[in-house]
Amino acid sequence: MNLMTIVLNAQGGGYEMLIMMVVIFAIMYFFMIRPQQKKQKEIQKFRNSLAVGQDIVTAGGIYGKIKEVNDADNTVMVEIASGVKIKVSKNSVYANIEATVPGGK
């Protein structure tokens, strides 16, 4: 028997291993990566649609009402109490209160 034949028979399953790796990657893509990309697009769409008067909650847990939206520097002015306003990045706006709590506040 030829030495090359022995080596090729000993390795075995070259294509099967490759196919298995492709299948594992496809499963990871459809169950992990793709849903995360969809969620990220939804969040970006929400942040781009922020408007004055919306009740929101920030990533830090601060509840307030949007008083001003500044698209130039990607910030919003949020009133957290009567006369108390803070400037936060749009990226730190987590959710719309009406969407997270049934019936609003």
N, C-alpha and C positions, 0 to 999 in steps of 0.2 A: 504494500500500500504506500502511496505517495505521502510525504510529510505534509504537504499542503492540504490534502484531503483530510488527514487526521485533524489538523488545526481547524479547518472549516466545520467539520462535524462536531468538534468539541465546543465551539462557540455557540452555534445554534441560536435561533430566535432573534436574529438581528432586526428583521422587519417587525416582528411582533413587539419587541421592546419599543421601537420607534412609534408604532401605532398606539401603544398603550400610553406613551408620553403625550402624544397629540390629543388623545381622548381625555386624559387628566387635565391638560391645559384648557381644552374646550369646556369641560365641566366647571373648572374654576372661573373661566370667563363668564359663562352664562349665569352662574349662581352667586358670584362675588363681585366681579369687576363691572359688569353691565348694569346691575341694579344701583351700584354706587354712583355710576356716571349719570343715570337717570335722576337720582335723588339730588345730585349736585346741580343739574340743569334746573330742576324745580326750585331749589333754593336761590339760584342766581336770578331766575325769573321773578320770584317773590321780592327779592331785594331791589331789582330794577323797577318794580311797580309800587314801591313805597310812596305814599301820598300824605299830604297834610291832613291831620285829623284822625289818622289810624291809631288805635290803641295797640301797643306792641310790648314785647318783653325782650330784653337784651340777653346775650349769652351769659352775662353775669347775674341775671335774675332780677334786673331792675325793670319795673313796670312803668309805663308812661305813655304819653300821647305825642305824636309827631307834630311839631309846630313849624318846622322848616326843613326843606330838603335841598341839599347843595350837591348837585351832580358833578360840579367842577372838581371838588376835592373829595367826593365820595363819602360825605358825612350827612347826618341828620341831627337836627336840634330837637331834643326830647324834653317835654315838661313832665317832671316826676312828682311835683307838688305845686300848689298854687304859687306862681312866681318863681319857681326853681327850675331852671333849664340847664341841661347838660348837652354837650356836643359829643356824639359818638359816631364811630365808623359804621357805614352800612353793613360791613362784614360782621359786626357784632350784634346786629339785629337778628334775633333768633326766630321769632314767630309773631303772627298776628293774634292778639288775644281772642278775638271772636272765633278764630279757627281752632284754637286749642281748648277753650272753655265753652261748653254749651251755654248759650244765653249771654255771652260776654262776661263782664265783671260780675 
